[in-house]
């Protein structure tokens, strides 16, 4: 009996050694059994619930964001209206000036000489007129005398006619000299005005923001007006905001605009849109419309040509029905968005909602859902939703068919 047992054990060992596949099969069976036991005591964690958001009341403020550049609202280039050499600069860069204050003095000698010549010519003309007036008075008396003599037949008619002609000639000449006098008076006024132009004064209150000239420089005012300096009113700053073409329909004059600067320590500046320029600017293929508004700068914290990010408030509502923007699915042809609503049992259903204002995180819901409902914040696409609907329909049809078959079997067994 012992010999038989030994022979059997030896046979099994020889079989085990010869058949490698058998060894692997047994090992796999043992591993599978071990995994089944482990899984029985360590079941997998349930899948996480899909991310959802709540439909609830919230405040919505819709903004249009655009880049802006700061500029002085009033900026004037002050030029020279006469040629000459700069004699004195009475201001320096950054200086505050008042309207009428002296800014630059040009060398006035040439202008003074022109005034002196004009005055001399005027005096000469006045003397000539006085001389012609004496001749006219003499001719008048001679004419009267000849008329009296002719009336008494004491002179020839030819002499009387000569006296008349001489008087008329001197009278006309005096009128011409009077016109010359008016022209010379105008020339004198012009030369005096040009002399005044050698003193360049401020046309407005402002700050000297550019001073490209220096003492001793000669300026030539022949065809163009040379710029001596630039004044700007920095008490009020204009913000030139470039509104993208896609957002211009929602932007209107009077809306509130806010911005802050990189160096402003978080301070927000606010104004109202004053005008939207109707002619756009093109940057490559992009189209922008300039919207302008002003802010107070008496504290001098804003500087010209600063670049800022502007937020234009295009709409605001309080305590309106809202939902997360990420819950919106694809948009239909009627303008409504598809959303997926979860009921209390976790079942999903598709709805189509009409939306209003949005602030980037939440969107106003006008209809389609109710307060308190949960919506998927990662909604399926239209194709995925259609496939899910088709699978659900197929499963429902298969379940109905199985139920019908079971009823038939039960009915046949009963008979």
Residue, then its C-alpha position, 0 to 999 in steps of 0.5 A: x500500500x505504501x509502495x502504491x502511494x509513493x508511486x502515485x506521488x512520484x507520478x504527480x511530481x513527474x506530471x507537474x515537472x513535465x507540463x509547464x502550462x498546467x503549473x501556470x494554470x494552477x497558479x493563475x487559478x490560485x491568484x484569481x481565487x486570492x483576488x476574489x477573496x480580497x475584493x470580497x472584503x475590500x469592495x471598490x469605492x463608489x464613483x464620485x457624483x457628477x459636479x453640480x451647481x445650484x440655481x439660486x438668487x444672486x446679484x449679476x453685474x455684466x462687464x465689458x473689459x477693454x484696454x485703455x490709454x490715458x490722455x490729457x483732455x485738453x492739449x495745445x501746441x503753442x507755436x510762434x507766429x513770427x520768425x526770430x531768435x529765442x531770447x528768453x524761456x520764462x517757463x520750464x518743463x512741468x511748470x504750472x502756468x495761467x492763461x495769459x502768462x508769458x512763456x517765451x520771448x523772441x528777439x523783438x528788434x526786427x519787429x520794432x524796426x518794422x513798426x518804426x518804418x510803418x510809423x514813419x510812412x504814416x507820418x509822411x502820408x499825413x503830411x502829404x495829405x495836409x499839403x494836398x488839403x492846402x492846395x484843395x482849399x486854394x483851388x476852392x477859393x479860386x473856383x469861387x472867385x472865377x464863378x463870381x467874375x463869370x457872373x459879372x462877365x469879368x472873366x473868360x469862361x475858359x478860366x472858370x472851367x480851368x478852375x473847376x477842373x483843378x478843384x475836382x482834380x485835387x479833390x480826387x487826389x485827396x481822396x486817394x491819399x486818404x485811402x493810402x493813409x488807411x492802408x498805412x494805418x493797417x500796415x502799422x497795426x499789423x507790424x505792432x501785432x507782429x511785435x506783440x507776437x514776439x511775446x508768446x503767452x499761454x492760451x490756457x491754464x495748464x502744465x508744460x508737458x513738452x519744451x523742445x526749444x532752447x534759448x538762442x534757437x532761431x525759429x522760422x515761421x514761414x509756411x508752418x508754425x514752429x512748436x515752441x512748447x505744449x500745454x496740457x490740462x492735467x486736472x482732467x484725464x481722458x481715458x481712450x478705451x478700445x472696445x472690441x467690435x464684438x462688444x460694441x453693441x452692449x456699450x452705450x454713452x452714460x454707462x459707468x466705466x472703472x479702471x485701476x493702474x499698475x502703480x495705483x495700489x489698487x485704487x479704482x477710478x470711475x467715470x461715465x462714457x461721454x462719447x463713442x467715436x463712430x469711425x473705428x480703428x483697425x489693428x491688423x484684422x481687428x476692429x476697435x471703437x474708441x469710447x471716451x470718458x473723463x476722471x478727475x486728476x487734481x491729485x496728479x496720480x494719473x499720467x498721460x499715456x498710461x495703459x490701463x484695463x477698463x471695465x465698462x458696466x453694461x448691465x446690473x441686476x439684483x437678486x435674480x435667478x442665476x446659475x454657473x456659466x459652466x452649466x450651459x451646454x450648446x446653444x440652439x438656433x432659437x438662442x436657448x442653451x441646453x442644460x442638464x438638471x439632476x433630480x433628487x434621485x440623481x436622474x438627469x433630464x435636459x432643459x433649454x433655458x433663456x439667459x440674460x446678463x452674465x458676469x463671467x462666473x454666473x449667468x442670469x436665467x430668465x426661464x427654463x429652470x427653478x430656484x433650488x434645482x441642481x444642474x450639471x456643471x460639466x454638461x454633455x455635448x449635443x452628440x453625447x446627449x443624443x447618444x445617451x438618449x438613444x441608449x436609454x430608449x434602447x434599454x427601455x425598449x429591451x425591458x419592455x420586450x422582456x416583460x412582454x415575453x415573460x407575460x407570454x410564457x406565464x400565460x402559456x404555462x397557465x394554460 
